Amino acid sequence: MSIDSKNIESILLQTIGKYSQDTVYFKDKDSKFIWVTESHARQVGAKNAADMVGKSDFDYFPKEFAQSAKDTEMTIMASGEALVNMTEELVLDDETIRYFMASKYPLYDDKGEIIGTWGISRDITDHLKLENDLQQSLVKLSRLARVDDLSGLYNRRYFYEKLDKMASFYSDRKEEGNFALVVIDVDDMTSINDRYGQQNGDLFLRTIASIMLSSCRKPDTCFRTGGDEFAVILPGCDKIHALGIAKRIVEAVAGTPVRLDGDEVGRITISAGVAAFDKDSNLEEFLATAERKLNKSKRNGKNQASM
């Protein structure tokens, strides 16, 4: 069946009016509707599209939203310029907000004079929610990729990433300044696992992580870098102050009784090594120095920090 070219405009208008999922509307100079799609009528709860003719946004939307729409339409008629892909926020109540992507244009008569406006809008609320949920998921996944599941501290991968960034930052600075590193190892972890079991050994590791977080400064970053290995990066901190923080962690761990099922079963201790980075430091040597100081603490009887 061919389309009658004489009636094509009428057919197209009827099709858009009946089947368009986007809302399409035409308004006069007073911002009153002269033609709308059925989708627009459904959106505002009108009986049908014809019922909206002669009415305005003030009959269907909150006053603030309707006034904003009218102000925009007055601007379009005054300037003759369209406003495309605007995001409109419709606050229905304290818990319901809808968002629309809208484009509005001047409406011309056959003489080229502006006699009103027309526009198209689409409800993008669900799209924005999905986009926001996706962004939050990506942020969460990014954080999870940096966090050790057992301890809740940052993991080994992020430790080396952070360490490299810190070294680059302090190496490039013109003024004096450095940062320090504390590396930590649990004393006799194998014996602890053998005596109390792997599950309780994990509990001890989480306890150490909690003590580290409470013993460090806000700028410091704590890591679990291995099975029973931990580290702390301390920005803007020299070796002396870092040693003080390391000793605080060591003493706090030693002073915390280990409890299983509410009963105290013993105590755990840790050893720590401290190194300070400066502009002439090599990152590998810096790490090796911290490890040597840790081994020094082990050789000297454990349960201590060395620099």
C-alpha positions, 0 to 999 in steps of 0.5 A, a space after each residue: 500500500 502506497 502512502 498518499 503524498 498529499 496526506 503525508 504530513 497528517 500521517 506523520 503527525 498522527 503517528 508521532 502523536 500516538 506512538 512516540 515514547 518521547 514527549 513532543 509538545 507545541 505551545 503558544 506565546 503564553 506557554 499554553 499547549 496547542 498540541 501534545 503527544 499521547 505520551 505527554 498526556 500519560 506522563 502528566 496524568 491527563 485523560 488524553 492529549 486533547 485534554 491538555 490543549 489550552 492548559 500549561 505546565 502550571 496545571 500539571 507540575 509543581 510551580 517552581 518547575 513550571 515557572 522555570 520551563 516558562 522562563 526558558 520558553 520566553 528566553 527562546 522566543 526572545 532570542 530565537 535560539 534553541 536550547 538543546 539537551 538540557 537536563 531538567 530536574 522535577 522534584 515531586 516530593 521529598 523522596 521522588 525526583 525525576 530527570 528529563 533530557 529536553 530540547 526546546 525550539 522556537 515555533 515559527 508561522 508560515 511568515 517566519 515569525 515566532 509564535 511560540 515554542 515546541 520541544 521534545 523531552 525524555 525521562 532519563 531518571 532510570 538511565 541516570 540511576 543506572 549510570 550512578 550505580 555503575 560508577 559506584 560499582 567501579 569505585 568499589 571495584 577499584 578500592 577492592 582491587 587495592 584492599 587486602 580481604 583478610 586485614 582490611 588494609 591496603 594490599 601489596 600491589 597498592 603498596 608498591 604503587 604508593 611507594 613509587 609515587 611517594 619516591 617520585 614526589 619527594 625526589 622532585 621537590 626542591 625544598 627539603 623533606 622526606 618520608 619514612 617506611 616501617 616494615 613489620 613481621 609477626 614473630 613466630 607466626 608459624 608457631 602461632 598457626 600450629 598452636 591455634 590453627 589457621 583460622 585463629 591465626 587470621 584473627 591475630 592478623 586482623 588484630 594487628 591491622 586494627 592496632 596499626 590503624 589506631 597507632 598511626 597518624 591520619 596521613 599514614 597508610 597501612 598495608 598488608 604486604 604478605 602472609 604475616 608482613 605489614 608496612 606503613 608509609 609515613 609522608 613528611 616524617 623523618 627516621 626518628 619520628 617514624 621509629 617512635 610510631 613503629 615502637 608504639 605499634 610494637 608495644 600496642 601489639 605486645 600489650 594486647 591479649 589474644 582472646 579466643 572464645 572470650 578466654 585469654 590464651 596468650 600474646 603475640 609480638 611483632 618486629 619492625 624496621 624503619 628507614 627514611 627516604 631522601 632525595 638521594 635514595 634509591 627505592 630498592 636500597 630504601 626497601 632493602 634498608 628497612 628490611 635489614 633493620 627488621 632483621 636486626 630487630 629479629 636478631 636482637 630478640 624480637 618484639 622491638 623496632 630498629 632503625 
